[in-house]
């Protein structure tokens, strides 16, 4: 599975990349912001996007909207990661067709469960 990880905090990207590697995903890519991620998504084929919600310039919710309105990317599974606890915001993400949502802090087991659920329900290769 080809995965793109997006977070404006380098330390959070490294934690996610380490978790993915420990789960057998040996070649995840990374982007430091939503704008960079969008360019990468349009140039490469990914099976999953894992993105932070709160980022400058183009946040996770805006990135999700652009993906869902892009004919080439519209079916891409998107796993959102955030410390957000506002139920209205989370409901807006669900309405925006986010595939999964993980609340920070999370552990490797939580990530593993999300990846298995996405693979089983979205037929990710």
N, CA, C and O atoms as a printed pandas DataFrame, in Angstrom:
     atom_number atom_name residue_name chain_id  residue_number  x_coord  y_coord  z_coord
0              1         N          UNK        A               1    0.852   -1.171    0.000
1              2        CA          UNK        A               1    0.000    0.000    0.000
2              3         C          UNK        A               1    0.898    1.235    0.000
3              4         O          UNK        A               1    1.774    1.371    0.854
4              5         N          UNK        A               2    0.680    2.126   -0.952
5              6        CA          UNK        A               2    1.453    3.366   -1.047
6              7         C          UNK        A               2    0.735    4.451   -0.250
7              8         O          UNK        A               2   -0.415    4.788   -0.532
8              9         N          UNK        A               3    1.440    4.999    0.762
9             10        CA          UNK        A               3    0.837    5.932    1.712
10            11         C          UNK        A               3    1.559    7.275    1.689
11            12         O          UNK        A               3    2.787    7.336    1.621
12            13         N          UNK        A               4    0.775    8.347    1.747
13            14        CA          UNK        A               4    1.311    9.696    1.898
14            15         C          UNK        A               4    0.890   10.225    3.265
15            16         O          UNK        A               4   -0.294   10.223    3.601
16            17         N          UNK        A               5    1.869   10.679    4.053
17            18        CA          UNK        A               5    1.641   11.235    5.386
18            19         C          UNK        A               5    1.838   12.740    5.318
19            20         O          UNK        A               5    2.855   13.218    4.816
20            21         N          UNK        A               6    0.849   13.497    5.832
21            22        CA          UNK        A               6    0.914   14.954    5.785
22            23         C          UNK        A               6    0.744   15.526    7.192
23            24         O          UNK        A               6   -0.254   15.269    7.864
24            25         N          UNK        A               7    1.730   16.299    7.620
25            26        CA          UNK        A               7    1.655   17.003    8.907
26            27         C          UNK        A               7    2.660   18.132    8.857
27            28         O          UNK        A               7    3.766   17.962    8.345
28            29         N          UNK        A               8    2.282   19.292    9.389
29            30        CA          UNK        A               8    3.187   20.435    9.376
30            31         C          UNK        A               8    4.275   20.319   10.447
31            32         O          UNK        A               8    5.247   21.074   10.421
32            33         N          UNK        A               9    4.122   19.387   11.382
33            34        CA          UNK        A               9    5.136   19.191   12.428
34            35         C          UNK        A               9    6.042   18.010   12.069
35            36         O          UNK        A               9    5.580   16.870   12.023
36            37         N          UNK        A              10    7.328   18.274   11.814
37            38        CA          UNK        A              10    8.245   17.193   11.436
38            39         C          UNK        A              10    8.260   16.037   12.446
39            40         O          UNK        A              10    8.354   14.876   12.049
40            41         N          UNK        A              11    8.171   16.341   13.727
41            42        CA          UNK        A              11    8.211   15.271   14.735
42            43         C          UNK        A              11    6.999   14.343   14.604
43            44         O          UNK        A              11    7.133   13.131   14.772
44            45         N          UNK        A              12    5.835   14.890   14.310
45            46        CA          UNK        A              12    4.641   14.060   14.141
46            47         C          UNK        A              12    4.731   13.212   12.875
47            48         O          UNK        A              12    4.293   12.062   12.861
48            49         N          UNK        A              13    5.302   13.782   11.810
49            50        CA          UNK        A              13    5.505   12.990   10.589
50            51         C          UNK        A              13    6.435   11.823   10.874
51            52         O          UNK        A              13    6.193   10.703   10.425
52            53         N          UNK        A              14    7.498   12.089   11.622
53            54        CA          UNK        A              14    8.453   11.023   11.923
54            55         C          UNK        A              14    7.832    9.920   12.771
55            56         O          UNK        A              14    8.096    8.739   12.543
56            57         N          UNK        A              15    7.007   10.295   13.749
57            58        CA          UNK        A              15    6.317    9.298   14.568
58            59         C          UNK        A              15    5.423    8.434   13.680
59            60         O          UNK        A              15    5.442    7.208   13.788
60            61         N          UNK        A              16    4.648    9.060   12.811
61            62        CA          UNK        A              16    3.753    8.318   11.924
62            63         C          UNK        A              16    4.534    7.417   10.970
63            64         O          UNK        A              16    4.168    6.260   10.765
64            65         N          UNK        A              17    5.599    7.944   10.394
65            66        CA          UNK        A              17    6.411    7.145    9.476
66            67         C          UNK        A              17    7.018    5.944   10.195
67            68         O          UNK        A              17    7.071    4.846    9.641
68            69         N          UNK        A              18    7.473    6.151   11.422
69            70        CA          UNK        A              18    8.034    5.057   12.217
70            71         C          UNK        A              18    6.967    3.989   12.491
71            72         O          UNK        A              18    7.232    2.795   12.356
72            73         N          UNK        A              19    5.764    4.424   12.875
73            74        CA          UNK        A              19    4.676    3.465   13.132
74            75         C          UNK        A              19    4.342    2.677   11.869
75            76         O          UNK        A              19    4.185    1.457   11.917
76            77         N          UNK        A              20    4.234    3.376   10.743
77            78        CA          UNK        A              20    3.908    2.696    9.492
78            79         C          UNK        A              20    4.978    1.677    9.120
79            80         O          UNK        A              20    4.662    0.568    8.691
80            81         N          UNK        A              21    6.239    2.051    9.283
81            82        CA          UNK        A              21    7.334    1.142    8.985
82            83         C          UNK        A              21    7.274   -0.081    9.893
83            84         O          UNK        A              21    7.490   -1.205    9.439
84            85         N          UNK        A              22    6.984    0.133   11.167
85            86        CA          UNK        A              22    6.897   -0.996   12.103
86            87         C          UNK        A              22    5.728   -1.921   11.766
87            88         O          UNK        A              22    5.721   -3.086   12.165
88            89         N          UNK        A              23    4.735   -1.401   11.028
89            90        CA          UNK        A              23    3.591   -2.215   10.605
90            91         C          UNK        A              23    3.797   -2.820    9.211
91            92         O          UNK        A              23    2.885   -3.428    8.651
92            93         N          UNK        A              24    5.009   -2.649    8.654
93            94        CA          UNK        A              24    5.332   -3.277    7.381
94            95         C          UNK        A              24    5.153   -2.409    6.155
95            96         O          UNK        A              24    5.307   -2.891    5.032
96            97         N          UNK        A              25    4.834   -1.153    6.341
97            98        CA          UNK        A              25    4.707   -0.220    5.207
98            99         C          UNK        A              25    6.039    0.509    5.073
99           100         O          UNK        A              25    6.279    1.519    5.734
100          101         N          UNK        A              26    6.893   -0.016    4.213
101          102        CA          UNK        A              26    8.294    0.390    4.188
102          103         C          UNK        A              26    8.620    1.626    3.364
103          104         O          UNK        A              26    9.741    2.128    3.437
104          105         N          UNK        A              27    7.681    2.122    2.592
105          106        CA          UNK        A              27    8.029    3.257    1.735
106          107         C          UNK        A              27    6.995    4.378    1.742
107          108         O          UNK        A              27    6.630    4.874    0.676
108          109         N          UNK        A              28    6.512    4.792    2.920
109          110        CA          UNK        A              28    5.564    5.916    2.915
110          111         C          UNK        A              28    6.265    7.218    2.517
111          112         O          UNK        A              28    7.437    7.431    2.827
112          113         N          UNK        A              29    5.526    8.073    1.832
113          114        CA          UNK        A              29    6.024    9.401    1.479
114          115         C          UNK        A              29    5.507   10.390    2.510
115          116         O          UNK        A              29    4.598   10.084    3.283
116          117         N          UNK        A              30    6.098   11.584    2.512
117          118        CA          UNK        A              30    5.669   12.607    3.455
118          119         C          UNK        A              30    5.598   13.968    2.795
119          120         O          UNK        A              30    6.323   14.270    1.847
120          121         N          UNK        A              31    4.693   14.782    3.334
121          122        CA          UNK        A              31    4.542   16.167    2.884
122          123         C          UNK        A              31    4.367   17.034    4.116
123          124         O          UNK        A              31    3.783   16.604    5.111
124          125         N          UNK        A              32    4.878   18.263    4.049
125          126        CA          UNK        A              32    4.864   19.153    5.207
126          127         C          UNK        A              32    3.635   20.057    5.274
127          128         O          UNK        A              32    3.437   20.764    6.262
128          129         N          UNK        A              33    2.808   20.037    4.224
129          130        CA          UNK        A              33    1.599   20.859    4.236
130          131         C          UNK        A              33    0.615   20.331    3.204
131          132         O          UNK        A              33    0.960   19.515    2.350
132          133         N          UNK        A              34   -0.611   20.812    3.301
133          134        CA          UNK        A              34   -1.647   20.374    2.381
134          135         C          UNK        A              34   -1.371   20.726    0.931
135          136         O          UNK        A              34   -1.695   19.951    0.032
136          137         N          UNK        A              35   -0.777   21.887    0.695
137          138        CA          UNK        A              35   -0.465   22.296   -0.680
138          139         C          UNK        A              35    0.553   21.359   -1.311
139          140         O          UNK        A              35    0.401   20.952   -2.462
140          141         N          UNK        A              36    1.587   21.020   -0.557
141          142        CA          UNK        A              36    2.608   20.086   -1.038
142          143         C          UNK        A              36    1.983   18.713   -1.276
143          144         O          UNK        A              36    2.274   18.054   -2.274
144          145         N          UNK        A              37    1.123   18.290   -0.351
145          146        CA          UNK        A              37    0.462   16.990   -0.477
146          147         C          UNK        A              37   -0.391   16.930   -1.748
147          148         O          UNK        A              37   -0.364   15.934   -2.470
148          149         N          UNK        A              38   -1.134   17.981   -2.013
149          150        CA          UNK        A              38   -1.996   18.008   -3.194
150          151         C          UNK        A              38   -1.173   17.857   -4.475
151          152         O          UNK        A              38   -1.569   17.139   -5.393
152          153         N          UNK        A              39   -0.033   18.533   -4.528
153          154        CA          UNK        A              39    0.855   18.390   -5.694
154          155         C          UNK        A              39    1.335   16.950   -5.821
155          156         O          UNK        A              39    1.336   16.386   -6.915
156          157         N          UNK        A              40    1.744   16.355   -4.699
157          158        CA          UNK        A              40    2.226   14.970   -4.722
158          159         C          UNK        A              40    1.117   14.003   -5.129
159          160         O          UNK        A              40    1.359   13.058   -5.880
160          161         N          UNK        A              41   -0.097   14.239   -4.637
161          162        CA          UNK        A              41   -1.226   13.367   -4.964
162          163         C          UNK        A              41   -1.554   13.419   -6.449
163          164         O          UNK        A              41   -1.974   12.417   -7.028
164          165         N          UNK        A              42   -1.367   14.574   -7.066
165          166        CA          UNK        A              42   -1.676   14.724   -8.488
166          167         C          UNK        A              42   -0.572   14.153   -9.382
167          168         O          UNK        A              42   -0.815   13.843  -10.548
168          169         N          UNK        A              43    0.636   14.017   -8.836
169          170        CA          UNK        A              43    1.762   13.500   -9.609
170          171         C          UNK        A              43    2.002   12.009   -9.425
171          172         O          UNK        A              43    2.584   11.366  -10.299
172          173         N          UNK        A              44    1.561   11.449   -8.298
173          174        CA          UNK        A              44    1.837   10.054   -7.960
174          175         C          UNK        A              44    0.542    9.324   -7.623
175          176         O          UNK        A              44   -0.482    9.944   -7.333
176          177         N          UNK        A              45    0.606    8.012   -7.665
177          178        CA          UNK        A              45   -0.549    7.203   -7.279
178          179         C          UNK        A              45   -0.370    6.730   -5.845
179          180         O          UNK        A              45    0.613    6.063   -5.521
180          181         N          UNK        A              46   -1.325    7.078   -4.985
181          182        CA          UNK        A              46   -1.306    6.650   -3.585
182          183         C          UNK        A              46   -2.560    5.838   -3.293
183          184         O          UNK        A              46   -3.612    6.035   -3.902
184          185         N          UNK        A              47   -2.417    4.920   -2.343
185          186        CA          UNK        A              47   -3.539    4.095   -1.913
186          187         C          UNK        A              47   -4.218    4.666   -0.673
187          188         O          UNK        A              47   -5.356    4.313   -0.364
188          189         N          UNK        A              48   -3.511    5.558    0.042
189          190        CA          UNK        A              48   -4.042    6.115    1.283
190          191         C          UNK        A              48   -3.338    7.429    1.596
191          192         O          UNK        A              48   -2.131    7.570    1.397
192          193         N          UNK        A              49   -4.115    8.383    2.089
193          194        CA          UNK        A              49   -3.585    9.644    2.599
194          195         C          UNK        A              49   -3.861    9.697    4.093
195          196         O          UNK        A              49   -5.000    9.522    4.526
196          197         N          UNK        A              50   -2.821    9.937    4.877
197          198        CA          UNK        A              50   -2.974   10.163    6.314
198          199         C          UNK        A              50   -2.580   11.610    6.549
199          200         O          UNK        A              50   -1.431   11.991    6.325
200          201         N          UNK        A              51   -3.538   12.419    7.004
201          202        CA          UNK        A              51   -3.266   13.842    7.137
202          203         C          UNK        A              51   -3.712   14.406    8.476
203          204         O          UNK        A              51   -4.706   13.973    9.059
204          205         N          UNK        A              52   -2.952   15.379    8.943
205          206        CA          UNK        A              52   -3.329   16.133   10.129
206          207         C          UNK        A              52   -4.485   17.056    9.740
207          208         O          UNK        A              52   -4.628   17.430    8.576
208          209         N          UNK        A              53   -5.293   17.413   10.714
209          210        CA          UNK        A              53   -6.411   18.320   10.462
210          211         C          UNK        A              53   -5.952   19.771   10.455
211          212         O          UNK        A              53   -6.247   20.513    9.519
212          213         N          UNK        A              54   -5.230   20.176   11.498
213          214        CA          UNK        A              54   -4.853   21.585   11.663
214          215         C          UNK        A              54   -3.454   21.845   11.101
215          216         O          UNK        A              54   -2.448   21.444   11.684
216          217         N          UNK        A              55   -3.418   22.530    9.949
217          218        CA          UNK        A              55   -2.162   22.913    9.297
218          219         C          UNK        A              55   -2.358   24.284    8.673
219          220         O          UNK        A              55   -3.481   24.646    8.324
220          221         N          UNK        A              56   -1.281   25.055    8.527
221          222        CA          UNK        A              56   -1.398   26.368    7.872
222          223         C          UNK        A              56   -1.615   26.213    6.364
223          224         O          UNK        A              56   -1.364   25.149    5.797
224          225         N          UNK        A              57   -2.070   27.256    5.744
225          226        CA          UNK        A              57   -2.283   27.370    4.291
226          227         C          UNK        A              57   -3.445   26.530    3.789
227          228         O          UNK        A              57   -4.476   27.079    3.400
228          229         N          UNK        A              58   -3.303   25.229    3.790
229          230        CA          UNK        A              58   -4.362   24.325    3.342
230          231         C          UNK        A              58   -4.487   23.242    4.403
231          232         O          UNK        A              58   -3.666   22.326    4.459
232          233         N          UNK        A              59   -5.519   23.344    5.250
233          234        CA          UNK        A              59   -5.641   22.392    6.358
234          235         C          UNK        A              59   -6.232   21.069    5.869
235          236         O          UNK        A              59   -6.578   20.929    4.696
236          237         N          UNK        A              60   -6.340   20.120    6.765
237          238        CA          UNK        A              60   -6.811   18.795    6.406
238          239         C          UNK        A              60   -8.222   18.779    5.852
239          240         O          UNK        A              60   -8.517   18.021    4.928
240          241         N          UNK        A              61   -9.091   19.602    6.401
241          242        CA          UNK        A              61  -10.463   19.659    5.917
242          243         C          UNK        A              61  -10.516   20.221    4.493
243          244         O          UNK        A              61  -11.259   19.714    3.652
244          245         N          UNK        A              62   -9.735   21.261    4.226
245          246        CA          UNK        A              62   -9.684   21.837    2.880
246          247         C          UNK        A              62   -9.062   20.854    1.895
247          248         O          UNK        A              62   -9.513   20.735    0.756
248          249         N          UNK        A              63   -8.017   20.148    2.344
249          250        CA          UNK        A              63   -7.369   19.140    1.509
250          251         C          UNK        A              63   -8.370   18.034    1.166
251          252         O          UNK        A              63   -8.456   17.606    0.014
252          253         N          UNK        A              64   -9.121   17.574    2.162
253          254        CA          UNK        A              64  -10.136   16.552    1.939
254          255         C          UNK        A              64  -11.153   17.016    0.898
255          256         O          UNK        A              64  -11.522   16.252    0.006
256          257         N          UNK        A              65  -11.602   18.256    1.006
257          258        CA          UNK        A              65  -12.571   18.796    0.061
258          259         C          UNK        A              65  -12.011   18.813   -1.359
259          260         O          UNK        A              65  -12.701   18.440   -2.308
260          261         N          UNK        A              66  -10.780   19.238   -1.500
261          262        CA          UNK        A              66  -10.161   19.279   -2.832
262          263         C          UNK        A              66  -10.036   17.868   -3.409
263          264         O          UNK        A              66  -10.254   17.663   -4.603
264          265         N          UNK        A              67   -9.687   16.907   -2.570
265          266        CA          UNK        A              67   -9.561   15.513   -3.015
266          267         C          UNK        A              67  -10.918   14.977   -3.463
267          268         O          UNK        A              67  -11.020   14.361   -4.524
268          269         N          UNK        A              68  -11.950   15.204   -2.672
269          270        CA          UNK        A              68  -13.282   14.672   -2.994
270          271         C          UNK        A              68  -13.885   15.321   -4.235
271          272         O          UNK        A              68  -14.775   14.746   -4.861
272          273         N          UNK        A              69  -13.407   16.525   -4.602
273          274        CA          UNK        A              69  -13.917   17.206   -5.788
274          275         C          UNK        A              69  -13.005   17.044   -7.009
275          276         O          UNK        A              69  -13.248   17.655   -8.050
276          277         N          UNK        A              70  -11.965   16.230   -6.884
277          278        CA          UNK        A              70  -11.028   15.973   -7.971
278          279         C          UNK        A              70  -11.354   14.597   -8.561
279          280         O          UNK        A              70  -11.290   13.588   -7.858
280          281         N          UNK        A              71  -11.695   14.558   -9.822
281          282        CA          UNK        A              71  -12.132   13.308  -10.450
282          283         C          UNK        A              71  -11.109   12.179  -10.269
283          284         O          UNK        A              71  -11.487   11.037  -10.005
284          285         N          UNK        A              72   -9.835   12.490  -10.409
285          286        CA          UNK        A              72   -8.778   11.471  -10.297
286          287         C          UNK        A              72   -8.599   10.990   -8.849
287          288         O          UNK        A              72   -8.270    9.825   -8.624
288          289         N          UNK        A              73   -8.810   11.866   -7.880
289          290        CA          UNK        A              73   -8.510   11.557   -6.486
290          291         C          UNK        A              73   -9.733   11.237   -5.628
291          292         O          UNK        A              73   -9.581   10.834   -4.475
292          293         N          UNK        A              74  -10.908   11.404   -6.154
293          294        CA          UNK        A              74  -12.127   11.393   -5.334
294          295         C          UNK        A              74  -12.344   10.127   -4.510
295          296         O          UNK        A              74  -12.990   10.181   -3.464
296          297         N          UNK        A              75  -11.820    8.998   -4.961
297          298        CA          UNK        A              75  -12.014    7.744   -4.221
298          299         C          UNK        A              75  -10.866    7.399   -3.284
299          300         O          UNK        A              75  -10.872    6.337   -2.661
300          301         N          UNK        A              76   -9.886    8.281   -3.179
301          302        CA          UNK        A              76   -8.731    8.020   -2.318
302          303         C          UNK        A              76   -9.157    7.977   -0.850
303          304         O          UNK        A              76   -9.764    8.930   -0.362
304          305         N          UNK        A              77   -8.850    6.888   -0.138
305          306        CA          UNK        A              77   -9.136    6.858    1.301
306          307         C          UNK        A              77   -8.297    7.902    2.035
307          308         O          UNK        A              77   -7.102    8.048    1.778
308          309         N          UNK        A              78   -8.947    8.630    2.959
309          310        CA          UNK        A              78   -8.279    9.670    3.735
310          311         C          UNK        A              78   -8.493    9.382    5.216
311          312         O          UNK        A              78   -9.624    9.335    5.700
312          313         N          UNK        A              79   -7.391    9.194    5.921
313          314        CA          UNK        A              79   -7.408    9.004    7.365
314          315         C          UNK        A              79   -6.968   10.308    8.008
315          316         O          UNK        A              79   -5.822   10.728    7.844
316          317         N          UNK        A              80   -7.872   10.953    8.741
317          318        CA          UNK        A              80   -7.599   12.239    9.380
318          319         C          UNK        A              80   -7.093   11.997   10.797
319          320         O          UNK        A              80   -7.594   11.127   11.509
320          321         N          UNK        A              81   -6.093   12.781   11.196
321          322        CA          UNK        A              81   -5.501   12.685   12.528
322          323         C          UNK        A              81   -5.572   14.060   13.176
323          324         O          UNK        A              81   -5.192   15.061   12.568
324          325         N          UNK        A              82   -6.065   14.106   14.424
325          326        CA          UNK        A              82   -6.166   15.402   15.087
326          327         C          UNK        A              82   -6.391   15.239   16.578
327          328         O          UNK        A              82   -6.787   14.174   17.052
328          329         N          UNK        A              83   -6.132   16.303   17.301
329          330        CA          UNK        A              83   -6.487   16.363   18.715
330          331         C          UNK        A              83   -7.849   17.041   18.875
331          332         O          UNK        A              83   -8.278   17.342   19.989
332          333         N          UNK        A              84   -8.517   17.275   17.754
333          334        CA          UNK        A              84   -9.828   17.941   17.731
334          335         C          UNK        A              84  -10.849   17.150   18.551
335          336         O          UNK        A              84  -10.980   15.936   18.397
336          337         N          UNK        A              85  -11.568   17.859   19.425
337          338        CA          UNK        A              85  -12.617   17.192   20.197
338          339         C          UNK        A              85  -13.978   17.868   19.998
339          340         O          UNK        A              85  -14.942   17.554   20.697
340          341         N          UNK        A              86  -14.045   18.793   19.046
341          342        CA          UNK        A              86  -15.297   19.481   18.730
342          343         C          UNK        A              86  -16.157   18.554   17.869
343          344         O          UNK        A              86  -15.820   18.268   16.720
344          345         N          UNK        A              87  -17.269   18.092   18.439
345          346        CA          UNK        A              87  -18.125   17.136   17.735
346          347         C          UNK        A              87  -18.646   17.689   16.419
347          348         O          UNK        A              87  -18.771   16.946   15.446
348          349         N          UNK        A              88  -18.951   18.977   16.373
349          350        CA          UNK        A              88  -19.449   19.585   15.140
350          351         C          UNK        A              88  -18.386   19.517   14.036
351          352         O          UNK        A              88  -18.698   19.248   12.876
352          353         N          UNK        A              89  -17.147   19.761   14.410
353          354        CA          UNK        A              89  -16.047   19.702   13.436
354          355         C          UNK        A              89  -15.872   18.276   12.918
355          356         O          UNK        A              89  -15.686   18.057   11.721
356          357         N          UNK        A              90  -15.935   17.315   13.831
357          358        CA          UNK        A              90  -15.788   15.912   13.441
358          359         C          UNK        A              90  -16.950   15.492   12.538
359          360         O          UNK        A              90  -16.746   14.763   11.567
360          361         N          UNK        A              91  -18.155   15.941   12.847
361          362        CA          UNK        A              91  -19.316   15.627   12.008
362          363         C          UNK        A              91  -19.169   16.249   10.617
363          364         O          UNK        A              91  -19.596   15.659    9.625
364          365         N          UNK        A              92  -18.572   17.427   10.544
365          366        CA          UNK        A              92  -18.331   18.069    9.246
366          367         C          UNK        A              92  -17.345   17.244    8.419
367          368         O          UNK        A              92  -17.492   17.131    7.202
368          369         N          UNK        A              93  -16.349   16.672    9.076
369          370        CA          UNK        A              93  -15.386   15.819    8.380
370          371         C          UNK        A              93  -16.064   14.559    7.856
371          372         O          UNK        A              93  -15.796   14.118    6.738
372          373         N          UNK        A              94  -16.935   13.990    8.666
373          374        CA          UNK        A              94  -17.672   12.801    8.238
374          375         C          UNK        A              94  -18.548   13.146    7.033
375          376         O          UNK        A              94  -18.632   12.376    6.077
376          377         N          UNK        A              95  -19.189   14.295    7.090
377          378        CA          UNK        A              95  -20.006   14.749    5.963
378          379         C          UNK        A              95  -19.138   14.987    4.727
379          380         O          UNK        A              95  -19.603   14.826    3.599
380          381         N          UNK        A              96  -17.889   15.365    4.939
381          382        CA          UNK        A              96  -16.942   15.574    3.850
382          383         C          UNK        A              96  -16.337   14.286    3.342
383          384         O          UNK        A              96  -15.431   14.301    2.509
384          385         N          UNK        A              97  -16.837   13.178    3.842
385          386        CA          UNK        A              97  -16.449   11.840    3.407
386          387         C          UNK        A              97  -15.027   11.455    3.788
387          388         O          UNK        A              97  -14.308   10.841    3.000
388          389         N          UNK        A              98  -14.624   11.821    5.006
389          390        CA          UNK        A              98  -13.357   11.316    5.501
390          391         C          UNK        A              98  -13.532    9.807    5.727
391          392         O          UNK        A              98  -14.594    9.362    6.161
392          393         N          UNK        A              99  -12.504    9.039    5.436
393          394        CA          UNK        A              99  -12.597    7.583    5.532
394          395         C          UNK        A              99  -12.447    7.104    6.968
395          396         O          UNK        A              99  -13.127    6.171    7.396
396          397         N          UNK        A             100  -11.551    7.751    7.708
397          398        CA          UNK        A             100  -11.312    7.386    9.101
398          399         C          UNK        A             100  -10.803    8.580    9.871
399          400         O          UNK        A             100  -10.373    9.574    9.286
400          401         N          UNK        A             101  -10.853    8.480   11.194
401          402        CA          UNK        A             101  -10.436    9.584   12.055
402          403         C          UNK        A             101   -9.750    9.009   13.282
403          404         O          UNK        A             101  -10.290    8.122   13.944
404          405         N          UNK        A             102   -8.551    9.515   13.589
405          406        CA          UNK        A             102   -7.831    9.105   14.795
406          407         C          UNK        A             102   -7.561   10.330   15.641
407          408         O          UNK        A             102   -7.119   11.365   15.142
408          409         N          UNK        A             103   -7.835   10.199   16.941
409          410        CA          UNK        A             103   -7.614   11.296   17.877
410          411         C          UNK        A             103   -6.224   11.144   18.489
411          412         O          UNK        A             103   -5.854   10.070   18.962
412          413         N          UNK        A             104   -5.457   12.244   18.470
413          414        CA          UNK        A             104   -4.144   12.272   19.126
414          415         C          UNK        A             104   -4.347   12.375   20.633
415          416         O          UNK        A             104   -5.283   13.050   21.062
416          417         N          UNK        A             105   -3.536   11.754   21.437
417          418        CA          UNK        A             105   -2.481   10.819   21.038
418          419         C          UNK        A             105   -3.078    9.444   20.742
419          420         O          UNK        A             105   -4.097    9.058   21.315
420          421         N          UNK        A             106   -2.434    8.722   19.850
421          422        CA          UNK        A             106   -2.851    7.366   19.512
422          423         C          UNK        A             106   -1.606    6.492   19.508
423          424         O          UNK        A             106   -0.482    6.993   19.509
424          425         N          UNK        A             107   -1.818    5.180   19.503
425          426        CA          UNK        A             107   -0.672    4.273   19.486
426          427         C          UNK        A             107   -0.667    3.448   18.201
427          428         O          UNK        A             107   -1.565    3.562   17.367
428          429         N          UNK        A             108    0.346    2.631   18.062
429          430        CA          UNK        A             108    0.533    1.832   16.858
430          431         C          UNK        A             108   -0.635    0.859   16.655
431          432         O          UNK        A             108   -1.029    0.591   15.520
432          433         N          UNK        A             109   -1.178    0.341   17.735
433          434        CA          UNK        A             109   -2.301   -0.591   17.637
434          435         C          UNK        A             109   -3.538    0.103   17.057
435          436         O          UNK        A             109   -4.257   -0.484   16.248
436          437         N          UNK        A             110   -3.783    1.342   17.466
437          438        CA          UNK        A             110   -4.907    2.107   16.926
438          439         C          UNK        A             110   -4.719    2.336   15.430
439          440         O          UNK        A             110   -5.661    2.185   14.651
440          441         N          UNK        A             111   -3.509    2.700   15.032
441          442        CA          UNK        A             111   -3.209    2.907   13.613
442          443         C          UNK        A             111   -3.412    1.605   12.839
443          444         O          UNK        A             111   -4.000    1.605   11.757
444          445         N          UNK        A             112   -2.931    0.511   13.390
445          446        CA          UNK        A             112   -3.067   -0.798   12.745
446          447         C          UNK        A             112   -4.547   -1.134   12.521
447          448         O          UNK        A             112   -4.919   -1.603   11.445
448          449         N          UNK        A             113   -5.378   -0.897   13.521
449          450        CA          UNK        A             113   -6.813   -1.170   13.396
450          451         C          UNK        A             113   -7.443   -0.306   12.306
451          452         O          UNK        A             113   -8.261   -0.791   11.524
452          453         N          UNK        A             114   -7.065    0.967   12.253
453          454        CA          UNK        A             114   -7.598    1.862   11.218
454          455         C          UNK        A             114   -7.186    1.390    9.821
455          456         O          UNK        A             114   -8.001    1.376    8.899
456          457         N          UNK        A             115   -5.913    1.003    9.672
457          458        CA          UNK        A             115   -5.427    0.544    8.374
458          459         C          UNK        A             115   -6.150   -0.726    7.937
459          460         O          UNK        A             115   -6.517   -0.864    6.770
460          461         N          UNK        A             116   -6.354   -1.651    8.869
461          462        CA          UNK        A             116   -7.079   -2.890    8.541
462          463         C          UNK        A             116   -8.519   -2.582    8.144
463          464         O          UNK        A             116   -9.035   -3.168    7.192
464          465         N          UNK        A             117   -9.168   -1.674    8.857
465          466        CA          UNK        A             117  -10.545   -1.317    8.542
466          467         C          UNK        A             117  -10.628   -0.684    7.149
467          468         O          UNK        A             117  -11.511   -1.016    6.358
468          469         N          UNK        A             118   -9.707    0.220    6.864
469          470        CA          UNK        A             118   -9.703    0.886    5.555
470          471         C          UNK        A             118   -9.452   -0.133    4.448
471          472         O          UNK        A             118  -10.130   -0.112    3.420
472          473         N          UNK        A             119   -8.490   -1.020    4.649
473          474        CA          UNK        A             119   -8.206   -2.052    3.640
474          475         C          UNK        A             119   -9.420   -2.943    3.406
475          476         O          UNK        A             119   -9.738   -3.272    2.264
476          477         N          UNK        A             120  -10.093   -3.332    4.472
477          478        CA          UNK        A             120  -11.246   -4.232    4.356
478          479         C          UNK        A             120  -12.454   -3.549    3.723
479          480         O          UNK        A             120  -13.192   -4.179    2.966
480          481         N          UNK        A             121  -12.662   -2.276    4.021
481          482        CA          UNK        A             121  -13.871   -1.586    3.583
482          483         C          UNK        A             121  -13.722   -0.768    2.312
483          484         O          UNK        A             121  -14.712   -0.459    1.649
484          485         N          UNK        A             122  -12.519   -0.423    1.977
485          486        CA          UNK        A             122  -12.318    0.402    0.770
486          487         C          UNK        A             122  -11.584   -0.357   -0.330
487          488         O          UNK        A             122  -11.295    0.198   -1.390
488          489         N          UNK        A             123  -11.287   -1.617   -0.073
489          490        CA          UNK        A             123  -10.601   -2.464   -1.055
490          491         C          UNK        A             123   -9.296   -1.834   -1.531
491          492         O          UNK        A             123   -8.992   -1.803   -2.723
492          493         N          UNK        A             124   -8.532   -1.331   -0.549
493          494        CA          UNK        A             124   -7.239   -0.721   -0.860
494          495         C          UNK        A             124   -6.247   -1.820   -1.190
495          496         O          UNK        A             124   -6.191   -2.832   -0.491
496          497         N          UNK        A             125   -5.466   -1.637   -2.242
497          498        CA          UNK        A             125   -4.483   -2.654   -2.643
498          499         C          UNK        A             125   -3.282   -2.634   -1.725
499          500         O          UNK        A             125   -2.352   -3.420   -1.909
